[in-house]
């Protein structure tokens, strides 16, 4: 996916059972040199409005959602009634998103950005 001018990618590693992050086609690494990895990648497409100094994601309302977990993808929607509410994540079949225990990365691309599962 592309967020502004950054090309972000997540690749499933079947041997480690984790997703590995790339940015602009290069391995994304932690400060200590380890690869950035996670068990879940949650992508919530957002409308952005410009505020002083930087764009601001409008995280109240609803939008398209993708969950990558266990080497699989679930498509659905996110919704949130107000800033004090939790997100509701619903798959296209009506079920609730189920995450694998462990770390979760959340990406917030713009609503019009293209997410291409591979």
OpenMM code with the backbone's topology and positions (N, CA, C; nanometers):
from openmm import Vec3, app, unit

residues = "UNK UNK UNK UNK UNK UNK UNK UNK UNK UNK UNK UNK UNK UNK UNK UNK UNK UNK UNK UNK UNK UNK UNK UNK UNK UNK UNK UNK UNK UNK UNK UNK UNK UNK UNK UNK UNK UNK UNK UNK UNK UNK UNK UNK UNK UNK UNK UNK UNK UNK UNK UNK UNK UNK UNK UNK UNK UNK UNK UNK UNK UNK UNK UNK UNK UNK UNK UNK UNK UNK UNK UNK UNK UNK UNK UNK UNK UNK UNK UNK UNK UNK UNK UNK UNK UNK UNK UNK UNK UNK UNK UNK UNK UNK UNK UNK UNK UNK UNK UNK UNK UNK UNK UNK UNK UNK UNK UNK UNK UNK UNK UNK UNK UNK UNK UNK UNK UNK".split()
positions = [
    Vec3(0.0852, -0.1161, 0.0000),
    Vec3(0.0000, 0.0000, 0.0000),
    Vec3(0.0896, 0.1222, 0.0000),
    Vec3(0.0370, 0.2325, -0.0434),
    Vec3(0.1103, 0.3583, -0.0413),
    Vec3(0.0400, 0.4534, 0.0544),
    Vec3(0.1168, 0.5077, 0.1478),
    Vec3(0.0661, 0.6087, 0.2399),
    Vec3(0.1489, 0.7335, 0.2145),
    Vec3(0.0831, 0.8364, 0.1620),
    Vec3(0.1526, 0.9550, 0.1120),
    Vec3(0.2575, 0.9070, 0.0123),
    Vec3(0.3846, 0.9337, 0.0315),
    Vec3(0.4842, 0.8904, -0.0671),
    Vec3(0.5554, 0.7626, -0.0244),
    Vec3(0.5116, 0.6995, 0.0838),
    Vec3(0.5780, 0.5797, 0.1342),
    Vec3(0.5081, 0.4540, 0.0841),
    Vec3(0.5866, 0.3611, 0.0311),
    Vec3(0.5333, 0.2319, -0.0099),
    Vec3(0.5560, 0.1349, 0.1062),
    Vec3(0.4448, 0.0908, 0.1653),
    Vec3(0.4493, 0.0040, 0.2827),
    Vec3(0.4086, -0.1367, 0.2413),
    Vec3(0.4833, -0.2358, 0.2871),
    Vec3(0.4496, -0.3742, 0.2581),
    Vec3(0.4642, -0.4615, 0.3811),
    Vec3(0.3833, -0.5634, 0.3882),
    Vec3(0.3911, -0.6638, 0.4937),
    Vec3(0.3928, -0.8001, 0.4256),
    Vec3(0.4903, -0.8836, 0.4583),
    Vec3(0.5044, -1.0155, 0.3979),
    Vec3(0.4978, -1.1219, 0.5070),
    Vec3(0.4145, -1.2226, 0.4850),
    Vec3(0.4007, -1.3317, 0.5808),
    Vec3(0.5230, -1.4222, 0.5726),
    Vec3(0.5833, -1.4520, 0.6885),
    Vec3(0.6946, -1.5453, 0.6982),
    Vec3(0.6398, -1.6703, 0.7665),
    Vec3(0.6239, -1.7770, 0.6895),
    Vec3(0.5600, -1.8978, 0.7418),
    Vec3(0.6441, -1.9661, 0.8492),
    Vec3(0.7764, -1.9510, 0.8437),
    Vec3(0.8602, -2.0175, 0.9441),
    Vec3(0.8537, -1.9478, 1.0799),
    Vec3(0.8414, -1.8151, 1.0824),
    Vec3(0.8326, -1.7428, 1.2104),
    Vec3(0.6886, -1.7157, 1.2523),
    Vec3(0.5948, -1.7373, 1.1602),
    Vec3(0.4521, -1.7087, 1.1843),
    Vec3(0.4292, -1.5611, 1.2171),
    Vec3(0.5046, -1.4753, 1.1472),
    Vec3(0.4914, -1.3312, 1.1659),
    Vec3(0.4950, -1.2608, 1.0303),
    Vec3(0.4456, -1.1373, 1.0307),
    Vec3(0.4556, -1.0502, 0.9140),
    Vec3(0.5806, -0.9647, 0.9286),
    Vec3(0.6512, -0.9442, 0.8182),
    Vec3(0.7709, -0.8608, 0.8157),
    Vec3(0.7417, -0.7359, 0.7339),
    Vec3(0.7809, -0.6200, 0.7866),
    Vec3(0.7468, -0.4914, 0.7248),
    Vec3(0.8584, -0.4430, 0.6333),
    Vec3(0.8171, -0.3896, 0.5189),
    Vec3(0.9083, -0.3196, 0.4291),
    Vec3(0.8556, -0.1787, 0.4083),
    Vec3(0.9481, -0.0878, 0.3830),
    Vec3(0.9118, 0.0499, 0.3504),
    Vec3(0.9984, 0.0918, 0.2334),
    Vec3(0.9321, 0.1360, 0.1259),
    Vec3(1.0013, 0.1720, 0.0024),
    Vec3(1.0916, 0.0589, -0.0454),
    Vec3(1.0389, -0.0647, -0.0380),
    Vec3(1.1015, -0.1880, -0.0860),
    Vec3(1.2274, -0.2278, -0.0099),
    Vec3(1.2482, -0.1713, 0.1092),
    Vec3(1.3622, -0.2082, 0.1936),
    Vec3(1.3094, -0.2638, 0.3252),
    Vec3(1.3822, -0.3611, 0.3796),
    Vec3(1.3438, -0.4177, 0.5090),
    Vec3(1.3381, -0.3065, 0.6128),
    Vec3(1.2288, -0.3005, 0.6863),
    Vec3(1.2137, -0.2026, 0.7939),
    Vec3(1.2725, -0.2662, 0.9199),
    Vec3(1.3606, -0.1933, 0.9881),
    Vec3(1.4290, -0.2499, 1.1037),
    Vec3(1.4095, -0.1636, 1.2280),
    Vec3(1.4194, -0.2309, 1.3419),
    Vec3(1.4165, -0.1637, 1.4717),
    Vec3(1.5501, -0.0918, 1.4919),
    Vec3(1.5583, -0.0116, 1.5946),
    Vec3(1.6815, 0.0613, 1.6255),
    Vec3(1.7997, -0.0337, 1.6468),
    Vec3(1.7730, -0.1534, 1.7006),
    Vec3(1.8799, -0.2502, 1.7268),
    Vec3(1.9163, -0.3336, 1.6043),
    Vec3(1.8516, -0.3070, 1.4909),
    Vec3(1.8811, -0.3787, 1.3672),
    Vec3(1.7901, -0.4962, 1.3388),
    Vec3(1.7088, -0.5383, 1.4365),
    Vec3(1.6152, -0.6486, 1.4140),
    Vec3(1.5056, -0.6053, 1.3172),
    Vec3(1.4555, -0.7005, 1.2439),
    Vec3(1.3474, -0.6772, 1.1494),
    Vec3(1.2196, -0.6386, 1.2236),
    Vec3(1.1422, -0.5442, 1.1710),
    Vec3(1.0113, -0.5098, 1.2272),
    Vec3(0.9153, -0.6228, 1.1914),
    Vec3(0.8596, -0.6878, 1.2935),
    Vec3(0.7682, -0.8004, 1.2729),
    Vec3(0.6468, -0.7852, 1.3639),
    Vec3(0.5421, -0.8559, 1.3276),
    Vec3(0.4200, -0.8543, 1.4081),
    Vec3(0.3355, -0.9773, 1.3756),
    Vec3(0.2467, -1.0107, 1.4670),
    Vec3(0.1549, -1.1224, 1.4435),
    Vec3(0.0314, -1.0799, 1.3653),
    Vec3(-0.0078, -0.9536, 1.3769),
    Vec3(-0.1285, -0.9028, 1.3107),
    Vec3(-0.0996, -0.7683, 1.2461),
    Vec3(-0.1594, -0.7472, 1.1306),
    Vec3(-0.1570, -0.6156, 1.0661),
    Vec3(-0.3026, -0.5762, 1.0442),
    Vec3(-0.3413, -0.4650, 1.1037),
    Vec3(-0.4767, -0.4128, 1.0907),
    Vec3(-0.4693, -0.2836, 1.0105),
    Vec3(-0.5407, -0.2793, 0.9000),
    Vec3(-0.5409, -0.1615, 0.8134),
    Vec3(-0.6800, -0.1006, 0.8169),
    Vec3(-0.6875, 0.0236, 0.8636),
    Vec3(-0.8143, 0.0963, 0.8719),
    Vec3(-0.8057, 0.2159, 0.7791),
    Vec3(-0.8828, 0.2139, 0.6722),
    Vec3(-0.8802, 0.3254, 0.5776),
    Vec3(-0.9576, 0.4433, 0.6367),
    Vec3(-0.8947, 0.5607, 0.6341),
    Vec3(-0.9486, 0.6793, 0.7015),
    Vec3(-0.9641, 0.7975, 0.6067),
    Vec3(-1.0581, 0.8838, 0.6393),
    Vec3(-1.0664, 1.0160, 0.5772),
    Vec3(-0.9702, 1.1045, 0.6556),
    Vec3(-0.8952, 1.1865, 0.5845),
    Vec3(-0.8023, 1.2798, 0.6499),
    Vec3(-0.8479, 1.4221, 0.6269),
    Vec3(-0.8297, 1.5032, 0.7290),
    Vec3(-0.8502, 1.6473, 0.7175),
    Vec3(-0.7198, 1.7131, 0.7571),
    Vec3(-0.6937, 1.8279, 0.7004),
    Vec3(-0.5694, 1.8967, 0.7323),
    Vec3(-0.5880, 1.9848, 0.8536),
    Vec3(-0.4982, 1.9686, 0.9486),
    Vec3(-0.4954, 2.0548, 1.0660),
    Vec3(-0.3629, 2.1304, 1.0623),
    Vec3(-0.3412, 2.2158, 1.1554),
    Vec3(-0.2188, 2.2947, 1.1571),
    Vec3(-0.0983, 2.2012, 1.1643),
    Vec3(-0.0155, 2.2057, 1.0622),
    Vec3(0.1088, 2.1299, 1.0632),
    Vec3(0.1049, 1.9902, 1.0061),
    Vec3(-0.0082, 1.9214, 1.0126),
    Vec3(-0.0100, 1.7849, 0.9606),
    Vec3(-0.1530, 1.7385, 0.9369),
    Vec3(-0.1684, 1.6362, 0.8516),
    Vec3(-0.3027, 1.5814, 0.8311),
    Vec3(-0.3481, 1.5047, 0.9555),
    Vec3(-0.4787, 1.5005, 0.9767),
    Vec3(-0.5351, 1.4310, 1.0927),
    Vec3(-0.6385, 1.3294, 1.0464),
    Vec3(-0.6174, 1.2026, 1.0848),
    Vec3(-0.7135, 1.0976, 1.0508),
    Vec3(-0.8430, 1.1212, 1.1270),
    Vec3(-0.9537, 1.1078, 1.0580),
    Vec3(-1.0862, 1.1228, 1.1187),
    Vec3(-1.1317, 0.9836, 1.1621),
    Vec3(-1.1058, 0.9525, 1.2893),
    Vec3(-1.1246, 0.8156, 1.3374),
    Vec3(-1.2614, 0.7900, 1.3998),
    Vec3(-1.3565, 0.8784, 1.3755),
    Vec3(-1.4950, 0.8572, 1.4174),
    Vec3(-1.5763, 0.8392, 1.2905),
    Vec3(-1.6633, 0.7409, 1.2908),
    Vec3(-1.7430, 0.7106, 1.1722),
    Vec3(-1.7245, 0.5657, 1.1350),
    Vec3(-1.6996, 0.5405, 1.0065),
    Vec3(-1.6785, 0.4031, 0.9615),
    Vec3(-1.5974, 0.4041, 0.8332),
    Vec3(-1.5435, 0.2882, 0.8002),
    Vec3(-1.4643, 0.2762, 0.6787),
    Vec3(-1.4239, 0.1323, 0.6535),
    Vec3(-1.3488, 0.1148, 0.5471),
    Vec3(-1.3024, -0.0174, 0.5061),
    Vec3(-1.1884, -0.0635, 0.5970),
    Vec3(-1.1858, -0.1940, 0.6255),
    Vec3(-1.0827, -0.2508, 0.7121),
    Vec3(-1.0298, -0.3813, 0.6540),
    Vec3(-0.9028, -0.4057, 0.6788),
    Vec3(-0.8367, -0.5303, 0.6413),
    Vec3(-0.7621, -0.5813, 0.7638),
    Vec3(-0.7720, -0.7109, 0.7904),
    Vec3(-0.6926, -0.7739, 0.8951),
    Vec3(-0.6101, -0.8840, 0.8308),
    Vec3(-0.4801, -0.8788, 0.8542),
    Vec3(-0.3900, -0.9853, 0.8122),
    Vec3(-0.3432, -1.0550, 0.9389),
    Vec3(-0.3737, -1.1841, 0.9494),
    Vec3(-0.3390, -1.2610, 1.0684),
    Vec3(-0.3219, -1.4077, 1.0303),
    Vec3(-0.2189, -1.4710, 1.0831),
    Vec3(-0.1965, -1.6130, 1.0557),
    Vec3(-0.1772, -1.6451, 0.9090),
    Vec3(-0.1294, -1.5509, 0.8302),
    Vec3(-0.1092, -1.5723, 0.6872),
    Vec3(-0.2351, -1.5554, 0.6044),
    Vec3(-0.3434, -1.5110, 0.6659),
    Vec3(-0.4713, -1.4932, 0.5969),
    Vec3(-0.5176, -1.3483, 0.6037),
    Vec3(-0.6089, -1.3132, 0.5143),
    Vec3(-0.6659, -1.1793, 0.5128),
    Vec3(-0.8157, -1.1862, 0.5381),
    Vec3(-0.8640, -1.0931, 0.6207),
    Vec3(-1.0072, -1.0769, 0.6441),
    Vec3(-1.0426, -0.9348, 0.6022),
    Vec3(-1.1467, -0.9208, 0.5223),
    Vec3(-1.1928, -0.7887, 0.4774),
    Vec3(-1.3205, -0.7547, 0.5518),
    Vec3(-1.3372, -0.6275, 0.5829),
    Vec3(-1.4590, -0.5857, 0.6505),
    Vec3(-1.4651, -0.4358, 0.6693),
    Vec3(-1.5260, -0.3945, 0.7807),
    Vec3(-1.5416, -0.2518, 0.8088),
    Vec3(-1.5037, -0.2226, 0.9541),
    Vec3(-1.4630, -0.0992, 0.9761),
    Vec3(-1.4437, -0.0492, 1.1119),
    Vec3(-1.5515, 0.0542, 1.1370),
    Vec3(-1.5896, 0.0694, 1.2634),
    Vec3(-1.6812, 0.1770, 1.3007),
    Vec3(-1.6488, 0.2207, 1.4430),
    Vec3(-1.6794, 0.3472, 1.4691),
    Vec3(-1.6525, 0.4060, 1.6002),
    Vec3(-1.7465, 0.5243, 1.6167),
    Vec3(-1.8277, 0.5236, 1.7217),
    Vec3(-1.9312, 0.6255, 1.7396),
    Vec3(-1.8750, 0.7605, 1.7835),
    Vec3(-1.7732, 0.7591, 1.8697),
    Vec3(-1.7132, 0.8859, 1.9136),
    Vec3(-1.5701, 0.8610, 1.9609),
    Vec3(-1.4990, 0.9680, 1.9942),
    Vec3(-1.3579, 0.9566, 2.0331),
    Vec3(-1.3349, 0.8752, 2.1594),
    Vec3(-1.4372, 0.8553, 2.2383),
    Vec3(-1.4229, 0.7811, 2.3632),
    Vec3(-1.4653, 0.6352, 2.3486),
    Vec3(-1.5104, 0.5978, 2.2315),
    Vec3(-1.5596, 0.4630, 2.2059),
    Vec3(-1.4460, 0.3752, 2.1530),
    Vec3(-1.4629, 0.2442, 2.1651),
    Vec3(-1.3689, 0.1499, 2.1046),
    Vec3(-1.4098, 0.1279, 1.9592),
    Vec3(-1.3175, 0.0757, 1.8801),
    Vec3(-1.3486, 0.0416, 1.7413),
    Vec3(-1.4259, -0.0897, 1.7374),
    Vec3(-1.5250, -0.0975, 1.6502),
    Vec3(-1.5918, -0.2226, 1.6183),
    Vec3(-1.5387, -0.2659, 1.4829),
    Vec3(-1.4867, -0.3889, 1.4766),
    Vec3(-1.4266, -0.4418, 1.3542),
    Vec3(-1.5074, -0.5626, 1.3104),
    Vec3(-1.5760, -0.5490, 1.1970),
    Vec3(-1.6696, -0.6508, 1.1510),
    Vec3(-1.6291, -0.7019, 1.0137),
    Vec3(-1.6158, -0.8341, 1.0013),
    Vec3(-1.5834, -0.8968, 0.8735),
    Vec3(-1.7039, -0.8911, 0.7807),
    Vec3(-1.6776, -0.9086, 0.6520),
    Vec3(-1.7855, -0.9057, 0.5531),
    Vec3(-1.8946, -1.0085, 0.5821),
    Vec3(-1.8579, -1.1204, 0.6474),
    Vec3(-1.9580, -1.2236, 0.6782),
    Vec3(-2.0350, -1.1947, 0.8080),
    Vec3(-2.0085, -1.0791, 0.8717),
    Vec3(-2.0791, -1.0406, 0.9931),
    Vec3(-2.0089, -1.0784, 1.1224),
    Vec3(-1.9038, -1.1575, 1.1129),
    Vec3(-1.8299, -1.1963, 1.2333),
    Vec3(-1.7371, -1.0830, 1.2783),
    Vec3(-1.6927, -1.0933, 1.4018),
    Vec3(-1.5979, -0.9969, 1.4574),
    Vec3(-1.4565, -1.0388, 1.4190),
    Vec3(-1.3705, -0.9419, 1.3886),
    Vec3(-1.2305, -0.9728, 1.3589),
    Vec3(-1.1683, -1.0449, 1.4791),
    Vec3(-1.0963, -1.1527, 1.4542),
    Vec3(-1.0254, -1.2266, 1.5586),
    Vec3(-0.8759, -1.2162, 1.5324),
    Vec3(-0.8033, -1.1594, 1.6269),
    Vec3(-0.6600, -1.1406, 1.6131),
    Vec3(-0.5839, -1.2548, 1.6791),
    Vec3(-0.4674, -1.2856, 1.6239),
    Vec3(-0.3764, -1.3813, 1.6843),
    Vec3(-0.3127, -1.3152, 1.8066),
    Vec3(-0.2971, -1.3870, 1.9181),
    Vec3(-0.2286, -1.3265, 2.0327),
    Vec3(-0.0891, -1.2766, 1.9928),
    Vec3(-0.0524, -1.1619, 2.0439),
    Vec3(0.0779, -1.1033, 2.0132),
    Vec3(0.0637, -0.9579, 1.9736),
    Vec3(0.1647, -0.9080, 1.9079),
    Vec3(0.1691, -0.7668, 1.8694),
    Vec3(0.0836, -0.7411, 1.7462),
    Vec3(0.0230, -0.6228, 1.7428),
    Vec3(-0.0583, -0.5801, 1.6288),
    Vec3(-0.0104, -0.4439, 1.5822),
    Vec3(0.0179, -0.4325, 1.4534),
    Vec3(0.0481, -0.3032, 1.3929),
    Vec3(-0.0788, -0.2519, 1.3271),
    Vec3(-0.1064, -0.1236, 1.3429),
    Vec3(-0.2226, -0.0606, 1.2816),
    Vec3(-0.1727, 0.0426, 1.1819),
    Vec3(-0.2148, 0.0292, 1.0574),
    Vec3(-0.1816, 0.1248, 0.9516),
    Vec3(-0.3087, 0.2024, 0.9190),
    Vec3(-0.2956, 0.3327, 0.8966),
    Vec3(-0.4109, 0.4191, 0.8693),
    Vec3(-0.3947, 0.4907, 0.7351),
    Vec3(-0.4067, 0.4183, 0.6241),
    Vec3(-0.3974, 0.4865, 0.4947),
    Vec3(-0.5214, 0.5718, 0.4690),
    Vec3(-0.5072, 0.6615, 0.3753),
    Vec3(-0.6216, 0.7441, 0.3340),
    Vec3(-0.7269, 0.6557, 0.2677),
    Vec3(-0.8501, 0.6976, 0.2769),
    Vec3(-0.9626, 0.6223, 0.2199),
    Vec3(-0.9402, 0.5888, 0.0730),
    Vec3(-0.8801, 0.6807, -0.0009),
    Vec3(-0.8614, 0.6594, -0.1445),
    Vec3(-0.7348, 0.5810, -0.1786),
    Vec3(-0.6478, 0.5535, -0.0803),
    Vec3(-0.5265, 0.4762, -0.1070),
    Vec3(-0.5634, 0.3324, -0.1415),
    Vec3(-0.4804, 0.2710, -0.2226),
    Vec3(-0.5058, 0.1345, -0.2679),
    Vec3(-0.4310, 0.0366, -0.1789),
    Vec3(-0.5028, -0.0610, -0.1269),
    Vec3(-0.4442, -0.1705, -0.0504),
    Vec3(-0.4528, -0.2931, -0.1392),
    Vec3(-0.3366, -0.3543, -0.1687),
    Vec3(-0.3328, -0.4676, -0.2599),
    Vec3(-0.2843, -0.5917, -0.1861),
    Vec3(-0.3739, -0.6779, -0.1416),
    Vec3(-0.3310, -0.8024, -0.0768),
    Vec3(-0.2655, -0.8947, -0.1783),
    Vec3(-0.1552, -0.9548, -0.1384),
    Vec3(-0.0859, -1.0500, -0.2271),
    Vec3(-0.0638, -1.1801, -0.1555),
] * unit.nanometer
topology = app.Topology()
chain = topology.addChain("A")
for resn in residues:
    res = topology.addResidue(resn, chain)
    for name in ("N", "CA", "C"):
        topology.addAtom(name, app.Element.getBySymbol(name[0]), res)
